[in-house]
């Protein structure tokens, strides 16, 4: 049982190390890609603002059933 716990702890530590490397590489790519494509700190979005857009839920009401 102790051997299993030690191996799980070792595996978890390796996972954290690998995850940290992946996240740092992704962050570096976002930083490099965003500054080259946009030339500003706009969060990397390439879409232009669309005015007064509102994201909302709605319900269709059939007036004929009333």
C-alpha positions as CSV (number, residue, x, y, z in Angstrom):
1,X,0.0,0.0,0.0
2,X,2.8,2.4,0.8
3,X,4.5,1.6,-2.5
4,X,1.3,2.5,-4.4
5,X,1.0,5.8,-2.6
6,X,4.6,6.6,-3.4
7,X,4.1,5.8,-7.0
8,X,0.9,7.9,-7.2
9,X,2.7,10.8,-5.6
10,X,5.6,10.5,-8.1
11,X,3.2,10.3,-11.0
12,X,1.3,13.4,-9.7
13,X,4.5,15.3,-9.4
14,X,5.5,14.4,-13.0
15,X,2.1,15.4,-14.2
16,X,2.4,18.8,-12.6
17,X,5.8,19.3,-14.1
18,X,4.6,18.4,-17.6
19,X,1.4,20.5,-17.2
20,X,3.4,23.6,-16.2
21,X,5.6,23.2,-19.3
22,X,2.6,22.9,-21.6
23,X,0.9,26.0,-20.1
24,X,4.0,28.1,-20.3
25,X,4.5,27.1,-23.9
26,X,0.9,28.0,-24.7
27,X,1.2,31.3,-22.9
28,X,4.3,32.2,-24.9
29,X,2.6,31.3,-28.2
30,X,-0.5,33.5,-27.3
31,X,1.8,36.4,-26.4
32,X,3.9,36.1,-29.6
33,X,0.8,35.5,-31.8
34,X,-1.3,38.3,-30.3
35,X,1.4,41.0,-30.6
36,X,2.3,40.1,-34.2
37,X,-1.3,39.8,-35.4
38,X,-2.9,42.7,-33.6
39,X,0.0,45.0,-32.6
40,X,-1.8,45.7,-29.3
41,X,-3.0,44.1,-26.1
42,X,-6.6,43.3,-27.3
43,X,-6.6,39.8,-25.8
44,X,-5.8,38.2,-29.2
45,X,-9.3,38.6,-30.6
46,X,-9.4,39.1,-34.3
47,X,-13.1,40.0,-34.5
48,X,-14.1,43.6,-34.8
49,X,-16.7,45.0,-32.3
50,X,-20.2,44.7,-33.6
51,X,-21.9,47.6,-31.9
52,X,-24.7,47.0,-29.4
53,X,-24.8,43.2,-29.4
54,X,-26.5,41.6,-26.4
55,X,-26.4,37.9,-25.6
56,X,-29.7,36.9,-24.1
57,X,-32.1,34.0,-23.6
58,X,-35.6,34.3,-25.1
59,X,-38.8,32.3,-25.2
60,X,-40.9,32.0,-28.3
61,X,-44.6,32.7,-27.5
62,X,-47.3,31.6,-30.0
63,X,-50.0,34.3,-29.9
64,X,-52.5,32.1,-31.7
65,X,-52.9,29.7,-28.7
66,X,-54.2,32.4,-26.3
